[in-house]
């Protein structure tokens, strides 16, 4: 048996990990839907689609720099989600992407710990919005995250040669959770967002 990553066996060919690569496209689909349907969450959609591209490169053709693209886009999505509807929102777009890109190029080993920290920040930020519509997407995200960890390489649910990969389930579930959240009722302003200008 060859090497495995995120449980799935790495095979020869264009799609090194077919299941994990194809399920990565769920992020792209979700991103297109969000960007086209919610103007105020357009950048969430863009970051969501970028995450799918980075993940596809990482699990599929695996060109040079694929791990950098994977780590940067996931971190960027988390920053965009965390800053959505706040005063820092504009800085979470291209400026944040540039900083993350340079930072991860200089210190690639920090990718995983930074992603964990940003996940906590994003979840806390969404919870602080007190948007009741966020509870179900967050619950789905928690469930697929737990299942994905149980199915990681060496985990109890891991079968490297199976066409049913827990990491692929995590791809689809987390893409759905972010898309669901972004399309939900986000009309109410955040507590730390700028107050609307008074009408004249």
C-alpha positions in Angstrom: 0.0 0.0 0.0 1.3 3.5 -0.9 1.4 6.5 1.3 -1.8 8.0 2.7 -2.7 11.6 3.7 -5.9 12.6 5.3 -6.5 8.9 5.3 -6.9 8.5 1.5 -4.3 6.5 -0.4 -2.2 8.6 -2.7 -2.3 7.1 -6.2 -0.4 7.8 -9.4 -2.2 10.1 -12.0 -3.7 13.5 -12.2 -5.9 13.0 -9.2 -3.6 11.7 -6.5 -6.6 11.4 -4.0 -9.7 11.2 -6.2 -12.3 11.3 -3.4 -10.7 14.2 -1.4 -9.9 16.1 -4.6 -13.5 15.9 -6.1 -15.2 16.7 -2.8 -13.0 19.8 -2.5 -15.1 21.2 -5.4 -18.0 21.5 -3.0 -16.3 24.6 -1.7 -16.1 26.1 -5.2 -19.8 25.4 -5.8 -20.7 26.9 -2.5 -18.6 29.9 -3.2 -20.2 30.5 -6.6 -23.7 30.3 -5.0 -22.9 32.7 -2.2 -21.1 35.2 -4.4 -23.9 35.3 -6.9 -26.8 35.4 -4.4 -25.5 37.6 -1.5 -23.8 40.8 -2.3 -22.9 41.5 1.3 -21.2 38.1 1.6 -19.6 38.2 -1.8 -16.1 38.0 -0.3 -17.1 35.0 1.7 -18.1 33.3 -1.5 -14.8 34.3 -3.2 -12.8 32.9 -0.2 -14.9 29.8 -0.2 -14.2 29.1 -3.9 -10.5 29.8 -3.4 -10.4 27.3 -0.6 -11.9 24.7 -2.9 -9.2 25.5 -5.5 -6.4 25.2 -3.0 -7.8 22.0 -1.6 -8.3 20.5 -5.1 -4.6 21.3 -5.9 -3.5 19.7 -2.6 -5.4 16.5 -3.0 -5.5 16.3 -6.8 -2.6 17.2 -9.2 -0.4 18.2 -6.2 1.8 20.7 -8.1 4.7 22.5 -6.4 3.3 24.9 -3.8 0.1 22.9 -3.4 0.4 22.8 0.4 0.9 26.6 0.6 -2.2 27.2 -1.6 -4.2 24.8 0.6 -3.1 26.4 3.9 -3.4 30.0 2.8 -6.9 29.7 1.3 -8.3 27.9 4.3 -6.8 30.5 6.7 -8.1 33.3 4.4 -11.6 31.9 4.5 -11.6 31.8 8.3 -10.4 35.4 8.4 -13.1 36.6 6.0 -15.8 34.8 8.0 -14.5 36.1 11.3 -14.5 39.7 10.0 -17.8 39.6 8.1 -20.0 42.5 9.2 -17.4 44.1 11.3 -15.2 47.3 11.0 -12.3 45.0 10.0 -14.2 43.5 7.0 -12.4 45.4 4.3 -9.0 44.4 5.7 -10.0 40.7 5.6 -10.2 40.7 1.8 -7.1 41.2 -0.4 -4.9 42.7 2.4 -5.4 39.6 4.6 -4.8 37.3 1.7 -1.5 39.0 0.9 -0.3 38.9 4.5 -1.2 35.2 4.9 0.4 34.4 1.6 3.7 35.9 2.5 3.5 34.6 6.1 2.9 31.0 5.1 5.6 31.2 2.5 8.1 32.3 5.2 6.8 30.0 7.9 5.0 27.0 6.4 5.1 25.0 9.6 2.7 27.5 11.2 -0.1 26.6 8.8 -1.9 24.1 11.1 -1.7 26.0 14.4 -2.8 29.2 12.7 -5.7 27.4 11.1 -6.8 26.0 14.5 -6.5 29.5 16.1 -8.4 31.2 13.3 -11.2 28.5 13.5 -11.7 29.4 17.1 -11.7 33.1 16.3 -14.2 32.6 13.4 -16.6 30.6 15.5 -16.5 33.0 18.4 -17.1 35.9 16.0 -20.1 34.2 14.4 -21.5 33.4 17.9 -21.0 37.1 19.0 -23.3 38.2 16.2 -26.1 36.5 18.1 -27.6 35.4 14.8 -29.9 32.4 15.6 -29.6 31.3 12.0 -26.0 30.5 12.6 -26.6 27.8 15.2 -27.6 25.0 12.8 -24.7 25.6 10.4 -22.3 25.7 13.3 -23.7 22.4 14.6 -23.2 20.8 11.2 -19.7 22.1 11.1 -18.9 20.6 14.5 -20.4 17.2 13.5 -18.4 16.9 10.3 -15.2 18.1 12.1 -15.5 15.4 14.7 -16.2 12.8 12.1 -13.4 14.0 10.0 -11.0 13.7 12.9 -12.1 10.2 13.6 -11.5 9.3 10.0 -8.0 10.9 9.9 -5.0 8.7 9.0 -4.7 6.1 11.7 -8.2 6.9 13.1 -10.9 4.4 13.9 -12.9 5.3 10.7 -10.0 5.4 8.4 -9.8 3.1 5.4 -7.2 4.4 2.9 -8.5 2.4 0.0 -12.2 3.2 0.5 -14.2 5.4 -1.9 -16.0 6.7 1.2 -13.5 9.1 2.9 -14.4 10.9 6.1 -12.1 13.8 5.0 -14.3 14.1 1.9 -17.4 14.2 4.1 -15.7 17.0 6.0 -15.1 18.9 2.7 -18.7 18.7 1.7 -20.2 19.3 5.2 -18.0 22.3 6.0 -18.6 23.8 2.6 -22.4 23.3 3.1 -22.1 24.8 6.6 -20.3 28.0 5.5 -22.7 28.3 2.5 -25.7 27.9 4.7 -24.5 30.5 7.2 -23.6 33.0 4.4 -27.1 32.6 2.8 -29.0 32.8 6.1 -30.5 35.9 7.6 -27.6 38.3 8.1 -29.6 41.5 7.7 -29.1 42.6 11.3 -25.9 44.7 12.0 -23.2 43.3 14.2 -22.7 44.9 17.6 -19.2 46.1 16.5 -20.2 47.2 13.0 -20.4 50.9 12.1 -23.7 52.6 12.8 -25.6 53.6 9.7 -25.4 57.3 8.8 -28.5 59.3 9.9 -30.9 60.2 7.1 -31.3 63.8 6.1 
